[in-house]
Amino acid sequence: MLNTFKLGAKYPVYTGQVKAKIDAASEDKKRLCPAYATDVELIADKEGFQRYFKDGAWHYVVDNIGAEYWDEDGTKHTINELGEETPDGALFEEPIIPPTLEEQTAFANAECSRRINAHWNQIGQINASLGVYGEEDTVACAAWISSNRAALVALLAREDLIEIDVTDEQHWPVFEGSN
């Protein structure tokens, strides 16, 4: 049996085995060795590596293809080439990177709007402000908006804003009205 390898790549990796054919035209019935094959004995399989043939011998090359790692800044990388090692300092789990103050402020604003709209959607808010609803619902809508905005202002004033979960119920008023 002959060991075959892929040519044309940086690493001509082992691809399998083929049977040597006999040269029927020769008198001594020589075995023919096809291109990209060798009768050099194949080295043992080794986990995490591919075997490749170069300069008349088999060698190992690390195979991390598909491995994912992250930089300290949270940038994700995927290894796509044989021989590529994970760099020193690579993280194998996505790091938890706290949001910036600007991002957390935007999250808090979005959460305030989401909570207001969950009970008084924009059409309801417009109808309340135009007096379409009765006085009780108009007051309830205004109070709900006001209490959520007050909660938002209190959140944004906190020194630990970037360390807290702005979606946590404890930071927001409880809805007690109906529309």
PEHUTA-V829469 format. One line per field, one symbol per residue. psi: psi as a letter, one per 30 degrees, with the letter a starting at -180 (. if undefined). burial: + if it has 24 or more other ideal C-beta (glycine too) atoms within 12 Angstrom, else -. Layout:
psi->???
burial->???
//
This chain:
psi->kkkllklflejilkfaklkklkjffleghkkkjlkhllgkkklkkkkgllklkkhglklkkkjgkfkklklfggkkkkkfkkfklklkgkkgkkljjklleeeeeeeeeeeeeeeefffileeeeeeeffgelleeeeeeeeeeeeeeeeeeeeeffkfgeffljffkeffllkkgal.
burial->-++++-----++++----------------------++---+-------++++----++++-++----+------------+---------------------+--++--++--++--++---++--+--------++-+++-++-++--++--++----+----+----+++-----+
//
